[in-house]
Amino acid sequence: MEEMLQKLADKLGIVTKFSDAGMSKKDYEISEGVIRYIAERLGYKAGNRGEVEKSLADFDKRRWQQTLENIYVVEQGKLHFDAVIPADQAQSFFALQIENKDTGIRSDVTFDVHPTDETYTIGKTVYVKLLVAVTGDLPVGYYNLTFKVGDKSYKSTLAVAPRCCYENQALKDGKIWGYALQLYSLRSERNWGVGDFTDLADFIKVCSHSGADIIGLNPLNVLVHTYPEEASPYCSISRLYLNPIYIDIEAVPEFKPEDKNDINDKITELRNSELIQYGEVYPLKIAVLEKLYGRFMADLHSERQQAFRAYVEAEGEDLHKLALFQTLYDIKSTYIWGGWRAWEDEFQNPYSAAVRKFSEEYADRIRFFKYLQFEADRQFNLASNKVQELGLKVGLYRDLAVGVGKDSAELWSDNDLFIKDVGAGAPPDAFFPAGQKWCLGAFNPYVLKERCYEPFIKILRANMRAAGALRIDHVMGLMRLYVIPDTGDEGTYMMYNFKDMLNIVAIESYRNQCQIVGESIGNVPEGFLETLAEKNIFALSVLWAERKDAGWGDFNPPAEYPVSAFTSVGTHDMAPLRMWWFGFDIELMASLGMMTEEDKNGAYHKRELDRWKLLSALDNNGCWPEDNLRKDNYIYGQAYPEGIEEAVHRFAARTASKVFLAQLEDILHVEKLQNLPGTDRDKHPNWRRKLPVSLERLESDIAYIRNINAIRRER
């Protein structure tokens, strides 16, 4: 690669070569075209040598053109920041004022100013960089910082982080267990064909009865209103708000029993369907909610109206932009195909005169979408309150998706915050040799820092709400994110301000008393997991990955599992135990053309060996239920071992990890996959599987009873 382009890439944090996560490491060198493309999307022209040289000069000059950066993120005990001033002012009088952003209380701090050897000349002025060290300490939080040089004042934000993230007392004291749950998959005798917030409240009661202390949930964020079949919880339109499909219509205060007289048969049909019919459930719910909204608006002086106005005022511009986007999208999609980026130019800018006029014209419809969020928020709060009421030690363990859909309210309402014309994805690895194009929006790291990380902070807070723990999906994204130009398939990593991002997570974890868990499956940088551990970010561990010899050897014994981890048998992207045993997942992938006949035969051969290794691990650790010991060697395809779920759950619950999460799919003998990565609904019904047993019958189900007893025996 051209030397000057390499220098620019290094400065901008664009990775020019990397190795994949395959068993046989493969090295990749990124083409100059991709490097130039991404550099220009970051605001630095790189089309030829002259442009690259100018961009390098502009980048080097950037820090020297402002006295203070917009934000300094520091750890307690390491309170310092740098300041750029003209060299002839280096002996000036200095003063420092720090004010808590939340309380307005000013802190008296002492500080030292140390000149450095770093200088830079702009025009005829020589600038020097100072290091300002606060000699006292400050509580965790955000501060307005004012630094005075002579008679001039300069302002910034100081974010003070704890040395590590919050740890729940229950995890300090011992080990707990709970469930990993896809809320939409809950089947009940009262819901309208998809799990809802009342089901969640009822499931929390089930947890209390069983002794579970934590419930891991799929992302609950709002999806595309206009196309409800776009059901992936990891591709929302806003990570700040909830999906209205989870509203229990019959629990809305405006609901009357006669509101469903004409649709009872349809509700029963949707409730009894094998798969979730999003394209029918969601419109049905919305149609009734529109009627309830009309009833709600008829009484403008009720207490509920007052609560609604208070909610709307508190949520402010973020809620308004979401509702405005949903209204625009609903109308534009009737005659424009291609999402918001295909709209007329004036409607791509949320602050344009055309959008303001639209907002006035469709004020009632926009208010309806706000009403949906108001009611979803109310019902979610009622459900989450059950955690405290029933004494679950951790409670809800929420899931923060790595990104947001590019055709989303987040990108439409704040497009400059994201790297333009690229989407987040994954590089080639052992499972996806060609990589994955997720088409998710990726923060521009420079704009994010200029905004004092406020958009990221908002997202963290929204998803930590009512949560005792938060899973950060693809946690490597705090450090680097694989981005792919919209026009191609080759991508590379974009580096982020890892230390800052990690410390912001720590601040919000501390302030919200929320345990942090990092999902780190994929291409993990060397030393990354150790850094997370130092920050008390728990790891994720799954039975299928806890193996010797990079997944080819014996299963690790329970004592060798990581202590600071949330352990489970599998995940929503992995085959449930019964499906794994028979190799139905291999057959599924082969039938969809995702592997060759040779690969399929090799996978079956390996699975046969893996089954033997699993049986041996269960034997060696004495995990089989005493009244249902292993009876056979179970030659491949011969039978399904009775009691194997109990044995596996005893094995996993016995691990050293502080948290064990059981999946109802394993407990209830499900043999179909919840999500098959790399496919859409045209090939596989992702995110549509319901559990085979209803909530009302769950606690009397023999498989449930035996498996919960097996887990409780070990925890």
NORGITA-V310670 format. One line per field, one symbol per residue. burial: # if it has 24 or more other ideal C-beta (glycine too) atoms within 12 Angstrom, else .. A space follows every 10 residues. Layout:
# NORGITA-V310670
burial->???
This chain:
# NORGITA-V310670
burial->#..######. ######.#.# #......#.# .#.####### ##.###.... .#..##.##. ...#..#### ######..## #######.#. ...#.####. #.....#.#. #.#....... ......#### .###...#.# #########. ...####### ##.#####.# #...###### ########.# ########## ########.# ########## ########## ########## ########## #####...## ..#...#..# #.#.###### ######.### ###..##... ...#...#.. ##..#..### ########## .#......## #.#...##.# ....#..##. .#..###### ########## .###.##..# .######### ########## ########## #########. ##..###### #########. .######### ########## ########## ######...# ########## ########## ########## #####..##. ###.###### #######... #...####.. ########## ########## #########. ...#...... ..##..##.# #.###.##.. #.###....# .........# #.######## ########## ########## ########.. ...####### #####..#.. ..##.##### ##.##
